[in-house]
Amino acid sequence: MVTAFVDMVGLLMVIPLVPFYVVELGGTGRVVGLLVASYSLAQLVSAPLWGRVSDRYGRRPALMIGLAFSILAYTVFAFANSIWLLLLSRMIQGAGGGTTGVIQAYVADTAEPENRARSLGWISAATNLGVAIGPVIGSLTYALGRPAPGLFAAGLCGLNLLFAARYLRESRDFSDSPEPGVQLRSSREALIGVVREGGDPASRLIWIYASAMGAFQGVNAILGLFLAYRFGVTEKTIGYFFLYIGTLSVLTRALLLGPVVDRVGESRLWRLGVVAFSIGLAAIPFAQSYLSLALAVALIPLGTAFTFPCVTALLSRVVDRHERGLYMGVQQTYGGIARVIGPLWAGWAYEQLGVGVPFWTGGLVVFATLLFGIGMERALATGRTGLKPAAL
């Protein structure tokens, strides 16, 4: 939790400053888009590779190498005096950022199956807190000079690396390694297998995660435009809205998720989360007052808190232990693709089809993921994982 929190603080210190640095260096909005895309592309490519490295050599070294990548990226960012150096810094950062799946695998290694959703919720709460704090620190350090945010983020990441080296023990149990002669899937085979083996429980869970993530990111991309159109929100007031969402997100994951998981279980809870999430998305365009808006928006952090940690926890249980890191990385890759497609669709639909269309289609996509859950317990009982329905 500490490692993930500090890493997210450093990342969010520099991300909001990227557009300003681009303009300073003579770039345009297209260049900003290129930098964002380069980060996502590097992360997409690296996620399964980091997962496989963590399966073979351990979670701890994979995480520490990822932190070292971040230190290098922040240092390049601090002294970048050209667009190309900014691009290089984002690609290095993205390559190191593929360790998100490794963090999830680490949680799955160290938490008992019945506690994984709760633990993943705590990790998510920590990163959400980092998202809220990072931009503030970035703005404050920028007052010390242009290189200051990047150097401060690099220093913070260096301390994080020392902390991980001292306190983060290895979670991978190599006694669970497959017998000699057992062939493991490559990253490419695992990625293709999600499409070819759509009925497999692991594939279903990855599609649920990716579909919901795409809808979430798509709505996030145009939410500010909608709020400005409907409620007159400006640059000076938008921060309060996201503070409301961030607070609900942290509180839900930290305080509510664990007890509810204990009561209803991951398999039932992700379905409840999908229903709440889809209703919240579809209801936003109908909001005509701040109260109705607040009620509709509240369903989004509630729904995502119940959906994403539970789906990831279930995925950790339906794949073999020695391939857990690989499949967590594959999940992040498909989620990353969805994070690109979702905003592109939402932006086009908002302009061409109407302000409510991105919310309604997003809600429909999320609700449709319930179809992936049909017969999943039966599939688990007969699939390659060998788990019984009672395990869910």
Residue pairs with C-beta under 8 A, 6 or more apart in sequence:
1 122
1 123
1 126
2 126
2 163
3 63
3 67
3 103
3 160
3 163
3 164
3 168
4 103
4 123
4 126
4 127
4 130
5 126
5 127
5 129
5 130
6 130
6 156
6 157
6 159
6 160
6 163
7 67
7 70
7 130
7 157
7 160
8 126
8 127
8 129
8 130
8 131
8 134
9 130
9 133
9 134
9 137
9 156
10 70
10 74
10 134
10 153
10 154
10 156
10 157
10 160
11 70
11 93
11 97
11 130
11 134
11 153
12 130
12 131
12 133
12 134
12 135
12 138
13 134
13 135
13 137
13 138
13 141
13 149
13 152
13 153
13 156
14 74
14 77
14 138
14 149
14 150
14 153
15 134
15 135
16 135
16 138
16 139
17 138
17 142
17 149
18 32
18 35
18 36
18 86
18 90
19 32
21 77
21 80
21 86
21 146
22 28
22 31
22 32
22 35
22 83
22 86
25 80
25 81
25 82
25 83
25 86
26 83
27 83
31 83
34 87
35 86
35 87
35 90
36 90
37 340
38 87
38 90
38 91
38 94
39 90
39 91
39 93
39 94
39 97
40 94
40 336
40 339
40 340
41 91
41 94
42 90
42 91
42 92
42 93
42 94
42 95
42 97
42 98
43 94
43 95
43 97
43 98
43 100
43 332
43 336
44 98
44 333
44 336
44 337
45 95
45 98
46 94
46 95
46 96
46 97
46 98
47 98
47 100
47 101
47 329
47 330
47 332
47 333
47 336
48 98
48 101
48 187
48 190
48 191
48 326
48 329
48 330
48 333
49 98
49 187
49 329
50 62
50 66
50 98
50 99
50 101
50 102
50 325
50 329
51 101
51 102
51 105
51 187
51 325
51 326
51 327
51 328
51 329
51 330
52 186
52 187
52 325
52 326
52 329
53 61
53 62
53 325
54 61
54 62
54 63
54 99
54 102
54 105
54 106
54 172
54 325
55 105
55 172
55 184
55 322
55 323
55 324
55 325
55 326
58 170
58 171
58 172
58 174
59 102
59 105
59 106
59 109
59 170
59 171
59 172
59 325
60 164
60 168
60 169
60 170
60 171
60 172
62 99
62 102
62 325
63 99
63 102
63 103
63 106
63 164
63 168
64 161
64 164
64 165
64 168
65 96
66 96
66 97
66 98
66 99
66 102
67 96
67 157
67 160
67 161
67 164
68 96
68 161
69 92
69 93
69 95
69 96
70 93
70 96
70 97
70 153
70 154
70 157
71 154
71 157
71 158
71 161
72 92
73 89
73 90
73 92
73 93
73 96
74 89
74 93
74 150
74 151
74 153
74 154
74 157
75 150
75 151
75 154
76 85
76 88
76 89
76 92
76 150
77 86
77 89
77 93
77 150
77 153
78 147
78 148
78 149
78 150
78 151
78 154
79 85
79 147
79 150
80 86
80 88
80 89
80 150
98 329
98 332
100 332
101 325
101 328
101 329
101 330
101 331
101 332
102 325
102 328
102 329
103 123
104 120
104 123
104 312
104 316
104 328
104 331
105 171
105 316
105 324
105 325
105 328
106 171
107 116
107 119
107 120
107 123
108 116
108 313
108 316
108 324
108 328
109 171
109 172
109 173
109 324
110 119
110 171
111 118
111 119
113 313
113 316
113 317
113 391
114 262
116 266
116 309
116 312
116 313
116 316
116 317
117 257
117 261
117 266
117 269
117 309
117 310
117 312
117 313
118 257
118 258
118 261
118 262
118 309
120 308
120 309
120 312
120 313
121 253
121 254
121 257
121 258
121 261
121 305
121 309
122 253
122 254
124 249
124 253
124 305
124 308
124 309
125 249
125 250
125 253
125 254
128 246
128 249
128 250
128 253
129 250
131 246
132 243
132 246
132 250
137 152
138 149
138 153
141 148
141 149
141 152
142 148
142 149
172 325
173 321
176 321
176 322
177 322
178 184
178 320
178 322
184 322
184 323
184 326
185 193
185 323
185 326
187 326
187 329
187 330
190 323
190 326
190 327
190 330
191 330
191 333
193 200
193 203
194 202
194 203
194 206
194 207
194 330
194 334
195 203
197 203
198 204
198 207
199 379
200 379
200 383
200 384
201 314
201 318
201 376
201 379
201 380
201 383
201 385
201 387
202 315
202 318
202 319
202 327
202 385
204 372
204 373
204 376
204 379
205 311
205 314
205 315
205 318
205 331
205 372
206 315
206 327
206 330
206 331
206 334
207 334
207 369
207 372
208 270
208 274
208 307
208 311
208 369
208 372
208 373
209 308
209 311
209 312
209 315
209 331
209 334
209 335
210 331
210 334
210 335
210 337
210 338
211 338
211 365
211 366
211 368
211 369
212 274
212 277
212 304
212 307
212 308
212 311
212 365
212 366
212 369
213 308
213 335
213 338
213 339
213 342
214 335
214 338
214 339
214 341
214 342
214 365
215 277
215 281
215 342
215 361
215 362
215 363
215 365
215 366
216 277
216 300
216 304
216 342
216 362
217 338
217 339
217 342
217 343
218 341
218 342
218 343
218 345
218 346
218 358
218 362
219 281
219 284
219 300
219 342
219 346
219 358
219 359
219 362
220 343
221 342
221 343
221 346
221 347
222 343
222 346
222 347
222 350
222 358
224 233
224 238
225 350
225 355
226 284
226 285
226 350
226 355
226 359
227 233
227 238
227 241
228 234
229 355
230 287
230 355
231 290
231 293
233 241
244 294
244 297
245 297
245 300
245 301
248 298
248 301
248 302
249 301
249 304
249 305
252 301
252 302
252 305
253 305
253 309
256 302
256 305
257 305
257 306
257 309
260 269
260 306
261 269
261 310
264 272
265 392
266 310
266 313
266 314
266 392
267 310
267 314
267 373
267 376
267 377
267 392
269 306
269 310
270 306
270 307
270 310
270 311
270 314
270 373
271 370
271 373
272 306
273 302
273 303
273 304
273 305
273 306
273 307
273 310
274 303
274 307
274 366
274 367
274 369
274 370
275 303
275 367
275 370
276 299
276 302
276 303
276 306
277 299
277 300
277 302
277 303
277 304
277 306
277 307
277 363
277 366
278 303
278 363
278 364
278 366
278 367
279 299
279 303
279 363
280 296
280 297
280 298
280 299
280 300
280 302
280 303
280 363
281 300
281 359
281 360
281 362
281 363
281 366
282 359
282 360
282 363
282 364
283 292
283 295
283 296
283 299
284 293
284 296
284 297
284 359
285 355
285 356
285 359
285 360
286 292
286 296
287 293
287 296
303 366
312 328
312 331
314 392
315 327
315 328
315 331
316 324
316 328
317 385
317 387
317 391
318 380
318 383
318 385
318 387
319 326
319 327
319 385
320 385
342 362
345 358
345 361
346 358
346 362
347 358
349 357
349 358
349 361
350 357
350 358
376 392
377 389
377 392
378 389
380 387
380 388
380 389
380 391
380 392
381 387
381 388
381 389
